[in-house]
């Protein structure tokens, strides 16, 4: 039950109205779960009644076909009940790092104090998870009648990005779900949704499979009749099997269940917001509601554009920085200003829009309006605001352990490099990977292996000086369009592909020797190219002349020599040995 919007929803109750009582919610959840089986039983009774009607009539072929059809429907219904036994959501929750009171005493003490203020039992486990999320679970037993072990899941992005007062609002909201016994029925509702989703999905899959089989049989029959010189069969009928109609029935019941349970969930969110407002104040709770979605967007940007920038090159940030680097992004003045502006943007007005009755959370704008309608409690925001991360002991070690607990084996096997080196090393690996086909063409032509770098580039330019451009270009992979071309068009396609590969090899050499650098930028695009103006301006012309007929490689050699390259690029090496 996270403190974040989950899309449009039906208008919520007024700020002062709470969620339905625990007894009413339990009756609703259990009634809907029982209704799943009653619906299957009702279908079986209907089929049996139809068989009784058929048995009273004259015994004909139609009667036998009707009985066989009834058996098919009954079998499908029994399979539905068997499908419904598949468990719903797991009890363990999202993967993360479980924190013990000994490891993080300040955070545990803080949560326990808040639980006392809410007048509820504290969680037995606090688990740090990736992202900007917060949720609670409870392993209640006997259909929620007996309370169970409680778990609190707290996103690392919230700890790194929220002030402590706004984190209190998040925690107060989640503890409010405990206080209102919202979590006791979580597994019952999850089981209901899981069974319905699995049942409907499997029925639709089987109906589609039956439809595809019938279509294939019809096509085979038509082909066979045409091969025999006979006219094709009449158009295939549009009859559907029992799975198709059962899917329609259980889909309608699933929609009814979702409408009822999600309506309760939305009311629970309003009630939990009231608890958060009592703990942290209405203004602070509203500020948290605005900031959490902004942090979620910033965390997604950070992971995709920063933490994973070297993924394809087999590189990751330093240990503990895959998640911890988010704090570096937030520390940048421009990014911090963007985040603040995003959190302060007016939320869209939605009263005139259609709202989904299947959303678990009310619109954030409605929740904020409900909080703003509460009486002012006189609590002003504290300045300077203390970061929530100050509740953590040894945060660097915690972030490193979180990586070990949540990253895949593939991710953990990648090489760690400092942030300052990550952009240019990633770019160098990318240039080498994109130049690999050209190096392979060189090796095939000369019979000697070629590795990316200044030496390979020097040898390649020597080959161009000896007029071997087309021999090299012919060995490069070709696009589908190039493969179907010939003559001059084919030569131009090959020249363009060769120039692209040559550019990557030249950029790799420039990264190796110094004139071209790729630097990390937290304020704007994550990677900023740093190169002298003379290099960026002259490189396109030098590449064009290198792939001309005849090839002129001197400008490209001069450009890279000016940047600090040496050795094979001076053009004084021996003539290349080709066609070994």
N, C-alpha and C positions, 0 to 999 in steps of 0.2 A: 504494500500500500504506500507507494512513494509519494513524496511531497513534490509533485511536478505535474503539469498538465498532460493529459493523454488524449488530446483531440477534443473536438466539439462534443457537447453533451446537452442533455435537456436542461432547462432552467432549474436552478437549485432552490432550496427552501430559503426562507429568510434566515438572517444570521442567528436568530434566537432559537430556531427549531432544530432539534437533534434528530439523530437517526432512530428508526424504530427500535423498540426494546429487544433485548437479547432473546427472550422467549418467542416473540413474534418472528424474529429473523430465523431462529432455529426451526420453527414450525414450517416456515416458507421453504428453507433449504431442504429439509427432510421430505416435505411434501412433493417438491419438484423431483427429488431423486427417486422417491417411490413412484411418482407419476411416469417415470421412464419405463419401469417394469409393468405398471398398469396399462400403459399404452400398448406394449407388446402383448400383454394378456388379452386386451380388448380386441386386438387384431386376430388373435387365435380364436377367440369366441365367435367373432364375426365369420371367420372361415368355417368353423364347425357348424354354425347356424346355416350357412349356405349349403353345406353338405347334407344337412338334415332335409332341407327343402328339395335338393336334388334326389334324395333317396325316396321321397314320397311320390315322385313322378314315375313315368314309364321308364323302364330300364332300357336305355339306348346307348349308342356310341357317344352321343353328346354328354350323357350322364357320366360315363367313364372318363371322358376327357375333362369334365368338370372336377371330378374327384382327384384326378392326377394334378390338375392345376392347383387345387386346394392344398394338396400335399407339398407342392413346390413352394407355395406361399408360406405354409406353416414352417417348412424347413428354413426359409429365409428369415422368418421372424425369430426362430430359435437361435439362428446364427447371430441375429442382432443382439439378443440377450448375452450370448457368449462374448461378442465383441465388446459389450459394455463392461466387461470385467477388467479391461485393460486399465491400469492405474493412471491417474491424472498426473498433475505436477509432482515432482519429487519433493521429498521433505527436507532435503539438504539445502536447497536454495542455491543461489549463484556461487560459483567458485570464488574463493578469496582467502584471506589470511586471518585465522582466528587469534584474537589477542587475549592473553591471560591477565588477570589483575596484577600479577607480579611484574609482567613486562610493561604494562601501560597503566600504572596506578592512578595517574591524574585523570585520564579519560574515563576509567571505570568509576572513580569517585564522583566525577562530574555527572555521569549518567545516573548513578544511584541517587544523588541529591535531587536531580530533576524528577526521578521516579517518585521520590518521597513527596515532592510538591504536587505531583499529579495524583498522588494517593493510589499508586498501583505497584505491583510487584516488578522489580527490575528484570532485565533479560539475564539469562544464564550464560549467554555467549554474545560477544561483540565480534563481528567479522568485517574486516575492511575488504572492500571489493572495488574493482575498476569502475570508473565512470562517475557521473554526478547524480547518483541515485541514493535513496534511503528507503528501507522497507523493514517490516517486522513479520515474524512468523511465530506460531505457537504449535507445538506438537500435542494438541489436546487429544484426549481419549474418550471413548464411548460417545462418539458423535458430538463432541464438544461439551459434554456434561462434566467431564473431569479435566481441570486445567493441566497443562503440560509444560515442558521446557520451552522457554522463550528465547528467540534469537533476534538480534538487531544487526542489520546489514547496512553499512555506512560507506558511501562512495568516497574514494580517496580524493577525487576532484573537489568534493565539498569541504573536506578538511584543509585542502591547500588553498581554496578560493573564497571561503566564507569567513566573515568576522565571527567571533565567538558568540555574539548576541544572536546573529541570524542562524547559527548552528543550533542554538538553544531552541529557536522556533521550529527548526526541522525535527529535532529530537522530541520536543514537546508534542508535535503533531503525531509522530510515530508512537510515543508512549500513550497518547490519547486513544489510539486504536486498541492498545492493551486495556486501558481503563474502561472502555466501552464494550469489551469482550468481542470486538470485531474479529480478532484473530482465532477465536475458538472454533468458528465455523469455517475457517479458511480451507481446511482439507475437504470438508463436505462439499463446499461449492466447487473447489478445484476438481474433485472426483466427478461431480455432475457434469461440469463443462468438458472434462477430459473424455468421459464416456460418450457424450453426445458428439463431440468433434470427431473422435475416432470412428464412431458408428457411421455418421453421415459421410465422412471421407471414404471409408471402406465401401459403403454401399454405392457411392458415386463411382468409385474406381471399378467395382465389379460391373456396374451397369454400362460403363464406357467400354469395358473389356468385352462384354457380351455384344454390345453394338458393333464393335470393331470386328469381332468374329463373324457375326451375321453378314456384315458388309463384305468381308473377304470371301465368305462362302458364295455370296451372290455374284461377286465378280468372277470367281473361278467357274461357276456354273454358266455364266454368260459367255466366258471365253471358250468353254468346252462346246457349247452349242454353236458358236460362230465357226469353230474349227470343223465341226461336222456339217457345216453348210446349212444349219437351221437358224431360224430367227432367234434373237436373244429372248430370255424370259421377260414377262411383264415386269413393270417397275416394282422394286422391292417394297413390301408393305412397311408401314411405320410402327408396327407393334413393338412394345417395350416389355422387358422382362419384369419379374416381381421386384428385383433390386431397385429398379428405377422408381417405381411408385412408393416403395418403402422409404427411399431416400427423400422423396417429397414430403411424406408424412413426418419423418423424424427431423427434417430441416425446419418444418413449421413449428414443431415442439421445441427445437433448440432455440429458435428465435424468440419464442415466448419466454423460455427460461432466462435467456440473456437480458431481455427487456426488464424482467422482474428483478433479477439479481443485481444488474448494473444500476438500476434505479436506487436500490438499497445502498450500493457502494457509493453512489454520488452523495447521498445524504450522510453517510459515514464520514466522507471527506469534509463536509461542512462542520460536522460535530467535532472532528479532530482539529480543525482550524481554530475552533473556539478554545480548545485546550491550549494550543500553541499561543494564542493571544493572551491567555491568562498567565502563561509562563514568561513569555518574552515581550508582550505588549502588542496591540493590534498593528501599530505602525511598523514595528520590526518584523512581524510575521508577514505583512504585506510586502515589505522590502525583500524578504527571503523568497516569497513566491515569484517576485520579478527576477531576482538574481539567479535562481537555480536553473531556469531554462537558458539564460545567457551563459552560465558556466557549462552547461551541457553542450551548447554549440561551440564554445571555445575549446572544450576538451576534445570534441570530435575533430576540429581543425588541427589541434596540436598533434593528436595521434596520427592522423592521415598525412599531414604535411611535414611534420618534424620528426616524431619518434620513428616513423616508418620510411623516412626519406632514403635510407641506405638499404632497405630490405632486399631489393633485387640484386644489389651488389654484395649481399652477405654480411651487412654491417648493421649494428645497432648502437645507440648512445651508451655511455658508460654505465656500469652496474648501478642500479638504483635510480637511473635517470629516465628509464622508459616511461614511468609514470611521474617521477619526481621532476622531470624537465618542465612539466606544466607550470610549476612555480616560477621558472625562469621566464616563461611566456607572460605570465601575469605580472611579473616585476617590471616589464617594459612599459615605459610611460605611455606610449601610443596605444599599445594593446589594452592597458588598464583603462585608458580613456574610452576606447571602443567598447569595452565591456560595461563600463558605467553608463555610457550612452544607450547601449542596447537594453540594459536593465531599466532605464528611465523612459524608454519609448512608450507612448500610449498604446495600450492593448486594443486590438480592433473591437469595435462594437458589433455584437452578434445577435441582438434580439430579433432582428428581421430575417435572419438566415435560418435555413433548415438545420436542425441539430439532431445528431444521431442518438437514438435511444439506447444504443449498444455501447456507448462510451463509459468507461469506469470512473472517470473524473469529470467534474463540472468544468466549464471554461474558466481559465485563470482570471479573466476580467470579472466574472461573476463572483468568484471567491474573494477577490480584492475588494469589490464593492461591498460585499457582506462584512468584511473586516473593517472597512472605513465607516460603516454605519454604526459600529459599536461606540459606546461612550469613551471619550478620551480619558485614559487612566493617568495622564500626567507624566508618564515615563518618557523622557527624551533620550535619543540615541547617545551613547557614550562616545566621547572623543578624547584621545585617539582610540580607534577601535582595535581591540586585541584580536589578532588572527586566530582562527580555530586551531591552526597547526601547533600553537603553543601548548595545547593539551597533550601532544605526543612526546614521548621520551625516545631519544635516539631515532629521529625520523628517517635519517639516511639508511640505517640498518633495516627499519621497518619497510621502506620502499624497496630495498633489495630483496627482502624476504617475500614481499608481495609478488615480485616478478617470478621468483622461483615457484610460487604457489599457483600462478595463473597463466604464465606464458607456456606456449607449446614447446615440445622438445626441439622442433625445428628452430623456433625463435631463440631458445637458450643456447643453441649450438652456433649461432652467428657470432662474428668477431665484434668485440666492443672497442670503439675508438672515441677519443675526446670529441666534444661538441665542435671545437674549432676545426678539427680535421674531417669531421663527418661529411660536410658538403663536397669538398674537393676530392676526397677519396671515393665517395659514391659516384661522382661525375667521372672520375678516372676509370673506375670499373665499368661504368656504362659505356664510355668511349671505347674501351677495350672490347666489350662484348659486341658493340655495333660494328667495330672494325674487324671482328673475327673472320667473317667471310672473305674479306680482302686478304688477310694474312694467310688463310687457307689457300686462296688462289695463288698467292706468291709461292707458297711451299710446293704446290702442285706443279707450277711452272719451272721452278728452279731446282726442285728436289731437295731443298734444305728447309728445315723448320724455321718459322719466323715468329718472334714474340713481339707484342706491342711495345712501342717506345721509339726513342730517337733512332736507334740502329735500324729497326725495321723500316722506318720512314725513309731513312737515307738510302737503303737498298731499293725501296720501291721507286724513289725518284730516279735512281740510276736506271732501273728498268724502263721507266718512261722516256728517259733520254735516249735509250736505244730503240725506241719506236715500238715497244711491246704493250701499248695501252690496250689495244683490242684483244690481244691474247689474254691479258689479265681480266678484262671486262667480260669476256666470253665465259669465264669460269665462275662468275658471281651468280648467286641465285637470281632468278628472273620472276617478275610478277606475271600473273596470268595474261595481262594485256601484252606485256613484252614477249611472252612465249608465243603468241599468235601473230606477231609482227615479223616483217622481213625487210631486207634491203636497208635503206637509209633510216627508216623508222626504227628498226631493230638496233642499229648502231647508236642512235640517239638515246634510246632507252638504256642501253648498256652504259653509255657515257654518263648519263645522269646518275645511275646507280653507283658507278665508280666514283664520281665526284662526291656523293654523299658519304661513301665509306672512307674516301681520302680525307674528307673534312674531319671525321671522327678520329682518324689516326693522327692528324695534325693537331687537333685539340688535345688529345692525350699527350702528345709530345710537348705541347705548350704548358700543360699542367705539370709535366715532369720537370721542365727546365725553368719555369718561373714566370713568364710574361702573362700567363692566364691563370687566374685563381678564382675559386668559387668559395664565397664566404657566407657564414650563417647570418641571417637577419631576422631578428625577433619582431621587428616593427612592421614589416610589409611582407612581400613574397619571401618564403623561407630561405631561398638561395639567391644570392646576388653575385652576378659575374663581375669580377674585378680584373680588368685588362686595360693596358694603355690604349689610347685612342688610335694610335698608329697601327696597332695590331688588329683591332676590330674593323677598322676602315679598309685596311689593305688585304685582309685574308680572303674575301670573296674574289677579288681580282686575281690574286696569286693562285687560287684554286682553279679559276677559269683558264688561266694560261697553262697550268700544269696538265689539264685534260684536253688542250687544243691539239690540232694537227698542223704542223708538228708540235710536240710537247715542249714547253719552255718552263723548266723547273727552277730557274735561277731566282725569280721573285719569291717563291715559297721558301727556298733555302735561305735567302737573305733575311726574310721576315723572321724565321725561327732562330737563325744565328744571332740576329740583333737582340732576341730575347734571352740569349744565354746558351743556346744549344751549340753543340760542337761535334767533332768526330765525323761520322759519315755524311753529315749534311753539307760539308764543305765541297763535296763533289770531286774530291781528289782520290777517292778509293779506286780499287781495281774494277775493271769491267765485270758486271755480274755474269755468273755462270748460269745459263738457262738450259732448259730441256735436258736435264741430267739423265 
